[in-house]
Amino acid sequence: MNVSVYLNKEEKIIAENFTNKNGLSLSNAMKNAFFEQIEDEHDITTTDRLLDRYENGLEKTFTHEEIMKMFK
């Protein structure tokens, strides 16, 4: 799949400086940023869901010491 992204002059300079500095193609840099954003949103959603379950007594947490006792 091909995707076109239009950058103004300032955005183009910033993008070129970043990609040159990091040895990336613009395509790879944008692809990486896109999927990092998706991963971040997934992590936030998962954390919110688990926190809600914990606050409603549906999840139990264990201390390090409790875990160590379980596996002795």
Secondary structure, 3 states (H helix, E strand, C coil): CCCCCCCCHHHHHHHHHHHHHHCCCHHHHHHHHHHHHHHHHHHHHHHHHHHHHHHCCCCCCCCHHHHHHHCC
